[in-house]
Amino acid sequence: MTTMAQEARARETRAMRRAQGTSEAQEVRAAEEARELQRARESRGAGGSEIRRHELAAFLRSRRERITPEQVGLPRGARRRTPGLRREEVAHLSAVGVTWYTWLEQSRDIQVSVQVLDALARTLLLDPSERAHLFQLAAATDPTPASSCAGVTDAVREVLDQLDPLPACVQNSRYDILAYNRTYAHLLCDLDAIPPEDRNCMVLIHTHPQWRESVVHLDETMRLMAAKLRASMAGHLTEPAWKMLVKRLQSESPEFRENWERYEVVATRSKTKQFRNPHVGLLDLTHTDLWLSPELGARLVTYAPADEVSRERLEKLYAFAQVSSAESGKSGKSGETAEIAEAAAAAERGVRR
């Protein structure tokens, strides 16, 4: 019995060792397969980055070669052999080093900031599609909103036009103005004269003289907007466009720096606002946000008259915008008829009283 029991235990021991050996072998094979998979992924990632760099270099060369010196205000010279601009000219116009830009066109593995990409896009006169392609090749987020937004459809633009004479625009949560109707174009300043990249309510209220002059309760409004921006930024803390906006405002506006350091937050809400319009006088308008998507992204901002006087003055402002549009070929150019000028003067006299 003792011998039989010992043999049985020996068989069990051998079976357990064989099973353990099999398990260990499987674990070794699994670990090796995992390492091979990781190496393959890294190889694909490195290959993808290399391909992306080559595509970026080729794209930059093609855009550089198509631009003439005259287009960017440079003399052609008698000995120019390079089609389009030279590398050193692109570097100079973009305020980057010649060697650094040369490396970029040579597909070197270097880091490219969004500020540099923005400067290159401007120097190379890229249209919105080309600009988006540039940032995509560089695996970067474009900090500047496009002049046309995917969320601003033809139907939304039609709604904006139909809302005239009520001022209305489409903004995103960063206060970029993505689209607007004729009346809004003349509500606070000549908005068409503002470059698209500067059409941001936070920037305009802190830096644009006419916009600031048009806001009756300026200090209160700046403090409220800084609090709204801080509340909105909580979900975008790592995004370059948001960080660049705050950095710009801090460098250009002492009022913003002071309000930003208060760390106040406030939710978006409707309220009555007062604007001092140079064409029709004082306006009391009720501000309302209408969200265009389930998440708090783009929104339709509308201003309804709070009283009959403001309603009449909005109609006169719309008439002014129509005249200006007809005379200039687009919204935003000045040009008053005698009737509009007289109405504006009368409205201004009413404000003074």
C-alpha positions in Angstrom: 0.0 0.0 0.0 2.8 2.3 0.8 4.5 1.6 -2.5 1.2 2.1 -4.4 0.5 5.4 -2.6 4.0 6.6 -3.3 3.7 5.8 -7.0 0.3 7.6 -7.1 1.7 10.7 -5.5 4.7 10.5 -7.9 2.4 10.4 -10.9 0.4 13.4 -9.6 3.7 15.2 -9.0 4.9 14.5 -12.5 1.5 15.6 -14.0 1.5 18.8 -12.0 5.1 19.5 -13.2 4.1 18.9 -16.8 1.1 21.2 -16.4 3.2 23.8 -14.7 5.8 23.6 -17.4 3.0 23.9 -20.1 1.6 27.0 -18.2 5.0 28.6 -17.9 5.7 28.0 -21.6 2.3 29.5 -22.5 3.1 32.6 -20.4 6.5 32.9 -22.0 4.9 32.7 -25.5 2.2 35.2 -24.5 4.7 37.6 -23.2 6.8 37.3 -26.3 3.7 37.9 -28.5 2.8 41.0 -26.5 6.3 42.3 -27.0 6.2 41.7 -30.7 2.8 43.4 -30.9 4.1 46.4 -29.0 7.1 46.6 -31.3 4.8 46.4 -34.3 2.7 49.2 -33.0 5.7 51.4 -32.3 7.0 50.7 -35.7 3.7 51.6 -37.3 3.6 54.8 -35.2 7.1 55.7 -36.1 6.4 55.0 -39.8 3.2 57.0 -39.6 5.1 60.0 -38.1 7.8 59.7 -40.8 5.2 59.6 -43.6 3.4 62.6 -42.0 6.7 64.6 -41.9 7.4 63.8 -45.5 3.9 64.9 -46.5 4.3 68.1 -44.5 7.6 68.9 -46.1 6.2 68.3 -49.6 3.2 70.4 -48.9 5.2 73.3 -47.6 7.5 73.2 -50.6 4.6 73.2 -53.0 2.9 76.1 -51.3 6.1 78.1 -51.1 6.9 77.6 -54.8 3.5 78.8 -56.0 3.7 82.2 -54.3 5.5 85.1 -56.2 7.6 87.6 -54.3 5.2 90.4 -55.4 2.3 88.7 -53.6 4.1 89.2 -50.2 5.6 92.6 -51.0 9.1 91.4 -51.8 11.2 92.5 -54.9 11.8 89.8 -57.5 15.4 90.6 -58.3 17.3 89.8 -61.5 19.0 86.6 -60.4 16.1 84.6 -58.9 16.1 81.0 -59.9 13.8 79.5 -57.3 10.2 79.3 -58.4 8.2 81.2 -55.9 9.7 82.2 -52.6 13.0 81.1 -51.2 13.2 79.3 -47.9 14.9 82.2 -46.2 12.1 84.5 -47.3 9.5 82.2 -45.9 11.4 82.0 -42.6 11.9 85.8 -42.4 8.2 86.5 -43.1 7.1 83.9 -40.6 9.7 85.1 -37.9 11.4 81.7 -37.6 15.0 80.6 -38.1 16.2 79.8 -41.6 17.9 76.6 -40.4 14.8 75.5 -38.5 12.5 76.0 -41.5 15.0 74.2 -43.7 14.9 71.2 -41.4 11.1 71.3 -41.6 11.2 71.0 -45.4 13.8 68.3 -45.0 11.4 66.1 -43.0 13.5 66.4 -39.8 11.9 65.1 -36.6 11.4 68.5 -34.9 8.6 69.9 -32.8 6.3 72.5 -34.5 4.3 74.9 -32.3 0.8 76.0 -33.3 2.1 79.6 -33.3 4.7 78.7 -35.9 2.1 76.8 -38.0 -0.2 79.8 -37.8 2.6 82.1 -39.0 3.4 79.8 -41.9 -0.2 79.5 -42.9 -0.4 83.3 -43.1 2.9 83.7 -45.0 2.0 81.0 -47.5 -1.5 82.6 -48.0 -3.3 79.3 -47.3 -7.0 79.1 -47.8 -9.1 77.5 -45.0 -8.9 74.0 -46.5 -5.1 74.3 -47.0 -4.7 75.6 -43.5 -6.7 72.7 -42.0 -4.5 70.3 -44.0 -1.3 71.9 -42.7 -2.4 71.5 -39.1 -3.6 68.0 -39.7 -0.2 67.0 -41.2 1.5 68.5 -38.2 -0.8 66.6 -35.8 -1.7 69.9 -34.2 -5.0 71.7 -33.3 -5.7 74.9 -35.2 -6.0 77.7 -32.6 -7.8 80.0 -34.9 -11.5 79.3 -35.9 -12.1 79.0 -39.6 -14.1 81.8 -41.2 -16.7 79.2 -41.9 -17.6 76.6 -39.3 -18.9 73.1 -40.0 -21.7 73.8 -37.5 -22.8 76.9 -39.4 -24.9 75.3 -42.2 -26.7 77.1 -45.0 -29.9 76.6 -43.0 -28.4 78.4 -40.0 -27.2 81.3 -42.2 -30.8 81.5 -43.6 -32.1 81.7 -40.0 -29.6 84.5 -39.3 -30.8 86.5 -42.3 -34.4 86.0 -41.5 -33.9 87.3 -38.0 -33.0 90.8 -39.3 -33.6 93.4 -38.0 -32.9 91.6 -34.8 -29.2 91.3 -34.3 -28.0 87.7 -34.2 -24.8 85.7 -34.6 -23.4 82.3 -34.0 -20.7 81.9 -31.4 -18.8 79.0 -29.9 -18.0 78.5 -26.3 -14.7 80.4 -26.7 -16.7 83.5 -27.9 -15.4 83.3 -31.5 -18.0 84.9 -33.8 -18.5 82.3 -36.6 -21.4 84.0 -38.5 -23.7 87.0 -38.2 -26.4 88.9 -39.9 -26.4 92.5 -41.2 -27.8 94.1 -38.2 -25.3 92.5 -35.8 -22.5 93.5 -38.2 -23.2 97.2 -37.2 -24.4 96.7 -33.6 -21.1 97.3 -31.8 -18.6 98.1 -34.6 -18.0 97.6 -38.2 -17.6 93.8 -37.8 -16.8 93.2 -41.5 -13.7 95.4 -41.1 -12.4 93.1 -38.4 -10.1 90.2 -39.6 -11.8 86.8 -39.1 -9.2 85.7 -36.6 -9.9 88.7 -34.4 -13.7 88.3 -34.4 -13.9 87.2 -30.8 -16.1 88.9 -28.3 -13.6 88.6 -25.5 -10.8 90.1 -27.6 -13.1 92.9 -29.0 -14.5 94.0 -25.6 -11.0 94.2 -24.2 -9.1 95.7 -27.1 -11.3 97.3 -29.7 -12.1 101.0 -29.0 -15.5 101.2 -30.8 -16.7 97.9 -29.4 -15.8 99.1 -25.9 -17.5 102.5 -26.5 -20.7 100.7 -27.6 -21.1 98.7 -24.3 -22.8 100.9 -21.8 -21.8 99.0 -18.6 -18.3 98.1 -19.8 -16.6 97.3 -16.4 -19.5 95.1 -15.3 -19.7 93.3 -18.7 -15.9 92.6 -18.8 -16.0 91.1 -15.3 -19.0 89.0 -16.2 -17.5 87.7 -19.5 -14.2 86.8 -17.7 -16.2 84.7 -15.3 -18.1 83.0 -18.1 -14.9 82.3 -20.0 -13.3 80.7 -16.9 -16.4 78.5 -16.4 -16.4 77.4 -20.0 -12.6 76.8 -20.0 -12.9 74.0 -17.3 -13.6 71.5 -20.1 -10.8 72.8 -22.4 -7.8 73.4 -20.1 -5.3 71.6 -22.3 -6.5 72.9 -25.7 -4.0 75.2 -27.5 -6.7 77.6 -28.8 -8.1 78.3 -25.4 -4.7 78.8 -23.8 -3.6 81.1 -26.6 -6.8 83.2 -26.1 -6.2 83.6 -22.4 -2.5 84.4 -23.0 -3.4 87.1 -25.5 -6.0 88.7 -23.3 -3.6 88.7 -20.3 -0.9 90.4 -22.4 -3.2 93.0 -24.0 -5.7 93.9 -21.3 -5.0 94.9 -17.7 -8.7 94.7 -17.0 -8.8 91.1 -18.1 -5.8 90.2 -16.0 -7.5 91.7 -12.9 -10.8 90.0 -13.5 -9.2 86.7 -14.4 -7.3 86.5 -11.1 -10.6 86.8 -9.3 -11.4 83.2 -10.2 -15.0 84.0 -10.5 -17.3 81.7 -12.5 -20.9 82.2 -13.7 -23.2 80.3 -16.0 -24.6 81.6 -19.2 -28.0 83.3 -18.7 -30.3 85.7 -20.5 -30.3 89.3 -19.5 -31.1 92.8 -20.8 -28.1 94.7 -22.2 -27.6 98.3 -23.2 -25.6 99.3 -26.2 -24.7 102.8 -27.4 -24.9 102.6 -31.2 -23.3 105.4 -33.2 -25.9 105.2 -36.0 -29.2 105.0 -34.0 -28.5 105.7 -30.4 -29.2 103.8 -27.2 -30.5 100.3 -27.5 -32.1 98.1 -24.7 -31.9 94.5 -25.9 -32.6 91.1 -24.3 -29.8 88.7 -24.9 -30.7 85.0 -25.4 -28.6 81.9 -26.3 -30.1 79.1 -28.4 -27.8 76.0 -28.5 -27.4 74.4 -31.9 -26.3 71.0 -30.6 -26.9 68.8 -27.5 -23.5 69.6 -26.0 -22.6 73.2 -25.1 -20.8 74.1 -28.3 -22.0 76.5 -31.0 -24.9 78.7 -30.1 -27.2 81.2 -31.8 -27.0 84.5 -29.9 -30.0 86.8 -30.4 -30.9 90.3 -29.2 -34.6 91.2 -29.0 -35.8 94.7 -28.3 -36.8 95.3 -24.7 -39.1 98.2 -25.6 -40.7 99.9 -28.7 -38.0 102.6 -28.9 -35.3 100.0 -29.2 -37.5 98.1 -31.8 -37.8 101.2 -34.0 -34.1 101.9 -33.7 -33.2 98.3 -34.7 -35.3 98.7 -37.8 -33.3 101.9 -38.6 -30.1 100.1 -37.9 -31.1 97.3 -40.3 -32.0 99.9 -42.9 -28.5 101.5 -42.5 -26.9 98.0 -42.9 -28.9 97.4 -46.1 -27.8 100.8 -47.6 -24.2 100.1 -46.6 -24.3 96.7 -48.1 -25.7 98.0 -51.4 -23.1 100.7 -51.7 -20.1 98.6 -50.8 -21.0 95.2 -52.3 -20.9 93.6 -48.9 -22.0 94.2 -45.3 -19.9 96.5 -43.1 -18.9 99.5 -45.3 -20.1 102.9 -44.2 -22.5 104.9 -46.3 -25.5 106.7 -44.9 -28.4 108.1 -46.8 -29.8 111.4 -45.7 -32.8 109.7 -44.2 -30.7 107.3 -42.1 -28.3 110.1 -41.1 -31.3 112.2 -40.0 -32.8 109.3 -38.0 -29.5 108.6 -36.3 -29.1 112.3 -35.4 -32.6 112.3 -34.0 -32.0 109.2 -32.0 -28.8 110.6 -30.6 -30.6 113.8 -29.6 -33.1 111.6 -27.8 -30.3 109.9 -25.9 -28.7 113.2 -24.8 -32.1 114.3 -23.4 
